[in-house]
Amino acid sequence: MKSIFKKYFLLLWVVIVAAYNAVLFLLFNQFAKETLKETSFWVIYGSMMFAFLVWLVIGLLERNTKLGGISPIVTFVYPYLLIIFLMTTIMLFFAKNILVVWVLVPMILISAVLIILAIFACFNRKWIKDNPQKVPELFSVEGLENYFEDLASKCDESCKNVIYDLASICDGLTSMKGSSELDALEKRLFEYASFIKQNAIRAEELNIYHNVEKFRELLKEREALVAKLNQ
């Protein structure tokens, strides 16, 4: 998650859940009050609340990896939340006629898939921890534009535009000598460029946007530092 999103995550969660409950019960009290007496309605409602709870727990407990700022488990929570939301919304329209078992079975199966994916995500997290970044592929800021252009030509369609944008903003960068602070900043740029490449190759959309944002921030820091050094 982005840092500002992480900071206000709990507040956002409360607002979303409160809004969901307000809209749901307002509509059913107004147009389908009898449905509220059905067991199937409360099972469907409980399934959605369970999905919200899973989102809350994982969102609060999982921490981004030190290398690349990756949150492997969170990556799978959002599709899970969306699928459960769509399914429960459709089921609510048929709550008076649907059997409880036909509510529970798909919810259990989808939750089981999430658990399996979360296990694989934990393995991925361990792999990231056990395999720190190797030798950098970049040694000067002049090479960033070509680096991203080459990456964009090879990566998944979902990541191409953001990679080409990075290539564009790196156009015209030139190296400066004699500043240890600038050297350290550029080293971090190269590291995040490598993280972005890993995300793009694996089509990790949520993670790539986190690292792209961090790369842009570092690029702005470099711009400000270069301006200061040129004074």
URWOJO-V165595 format. One line per field, one symbol per residue. ss: DSSP state (h for helix, s for strand, l for the rest). psi: psi as a letter, one per 30 degrees, with the letter a starting at -180 (. if undefined). burial: b if it has 24 or more other ideal C-beta (glycine too) atoms within 12 Angstrom, else e. A space follows every 10 residues. Layout:
ss->???
psi->???
burial->???
This chain:
ss->llhhhhhlhh hhhhhhhhhh hhhhhhhhhh hlhhhhhlhh hhhhhhhhhh hhhhhhhhhh hlllllllll lhhhhhhhhh hhhhhhhhhh hhlllllllh hhhhhhhhhh hhhhhhhhhh hhhhhhhhhh llllllllll hhhhhhhhhh hhhhllhhhh hhhhhhhhhl lllllllllh hhhhhhhhhh hhhhhhhhhh hlllhhhhhh hhhhhhhhhh hhhhhhhhhl l
psi->lleeeeegee eeeeeeeeee eeeefeeeee fheffffkee efeeeeeeee eeeeeeeeee ekkkkejfhk ieeeefeeee eeeeeeeeee eefgeffkke efeeeeeeee eeeeeeeeee eeeeeeeeef ilkakkfkfl fffeeeeeee eefflleffe eeeeeeeeff kfkklklgje eeeeeeeeee eeeeeeeeee eghieeeeee eeeeeeeeee eeeeeeeeff .
burial->beeeeeeebe eebeebbeeb eeebeeebee eeeebeebeb bebbbebbbb bbebbbebbe ebebbebbbb bbbbbbbeeb bebbbebbee bbeebeebee eebeebbeeb beebeebbee beebbeebee eeeeeeebee bebbbebbee bbeebeeebe ebbebbbebb eebeeeeeee ebeebbebbb bbbbbbbbbb ebebbbbbbb bbbbbbebbe ebbebbeeee e
